[in-house]
Amino acid sequence: MSPLEEASSIVHRIPGTTAWTLEVIDNRQISTSLRQLTLGGSLVGSVSYRSGQDIMVNVPIPGNTDRSVRRRYTIRRSDPIRDSIDLQILLDSNGPGASWARDATPGDTVEAIGPRGKIFLDPAAEWHLLIGDRCAVPNTAVMVESVDPSTPCMVAVAGFDPRIALDREMTAPVTATPTPTGSGGSEIGQSATDTALPPQVQFFDVPMSQDPELQCKLLLRALGEIPLPEGPGRVYANGELKLVAAARDQLLSIGVEPAQITTKAYWRRGLPNAERGEPEKS
């Protein structure tokens, strides 16, 4: 099946999705390990989507021009006037998605399908907790920007610096320079400006590690120190497959109900994602 035929099949199976041929408008480094790609054309900037949804991009396999795989990236923001969307892609690996993000240049075209995804903020929740490794930074930023101002939200995501990750309209100028979030440092952006953070959101330190096993331990340690509010809340755990499974187990062990926990595995340690863009579960 050709990529075009496969795209048509996916769009037919998943209601509300569209297949596009998009052009790279801009590609810029926003941290030592994160690039932002702006894609435009085909009215993609006017697509209706919910915060947290993604698009699936058909990217080439390095060294093999005859093959490609699909990778999924959160829609960071859209611009109907410019007819564009922004994707933020982590460069921690030499996989197809990271290689494409490094090498894509304005004028390149790419096939994409979206919007996709079924995990959104629960409007009935009385509080939210967002946890994950640094692959979760773009999705977390979108979610935080969507939180109702009256609903408490807690964030424990490795490498998440809210002064950089959040869009400018989420913050307000202040006179004092804030202390950088995270004893392990943040790589999400070049430098923090003087800002006041959203008042209903509380950020917890999760130091970063390149070792997936250690990163899991650091996240679970931070999770154990977060005082969860009373009432029906919702937890969203995103990141490496074993990490989100361990986080779920820890939450269950302290009395969080299964229905309150939503998990999304972005990748699996030691294995490349499958051609459809998801990590192998078995």
C-alpha positions, 0 to 999 in steps of 0.5 A: 500500500502506498503512503497515499493509499494508507493515508486515505485508509486511516482518514476513513477509519478515524472520524474527524481526521484529514490528510494534508500535504504540508510545507515546512515554513520554519525550523528553529532550535528552541533549546539544546534538545528541542526544535520547533517546526512550523508547517503550513498549507492546505488550510491546516491552520484553521483545523478544529482540534482539542488541546492535547491532540496531535498530528501524524507525520510521515517522515523518511527513514535515515539512509533509506529514501524508499521507506518512511514511518509515521510519527505523532507530535502534539499540535503546540499551536495553530495560526489560521491567519498564517495557515500554519501549525507548530510542532515541538520535537525532542532531539534525544535520539537518532530516530526518524522523527528526530532526524527529520526535525534536525534536517527539515528546511523551509520548502520541504513537504511532508504528508500528515494526518490529523487531528488525532488523540483522545486524551483531554483535560476532564472538565468535571475534575476538581483538580489536575495533575500532569506528570511525565518525562521530558517527551511530555513537555509540549503536550503538558504546555498545551494542557496547562494553557487550557486549564480553567483558572478556577481549577487547581493544577499541579505539574511534575514533568522532567525539564519543564520550565514554565517561564519558557515552555508556556506561551507569553500570554500565559505569563505576566511581567514582574520585577524580580528574576525567578529562580529556574525550576528544577535542580536538574536544570531546564533545557526548554528554551534559551533563557527565562524572562521575568514572568509571573506564572499562572496562579492556579498552577503549581510546578514541582521539581523533577530533575532530568536524567538521560538514563530512563530507569533513573528518570523513572525513579526521579519522577516517582520520588517527586510524585510521592512528595506531591500532596494530592487535593481532596475531591475527584481529580484527574492524573495524566501521565505521559512518557516512556512506557514503563515510566507511565505504568510505574506512575500508575501503580504508585498512584493506585497504591496511595488510593487514587481510583483507576478511573482518575488516571489517564496514561499515554506511552510515547516511547519504549526504552530500548526499542524504536516506535512502530511504523504507525508512531506508537511504541510496541506494547508487548 
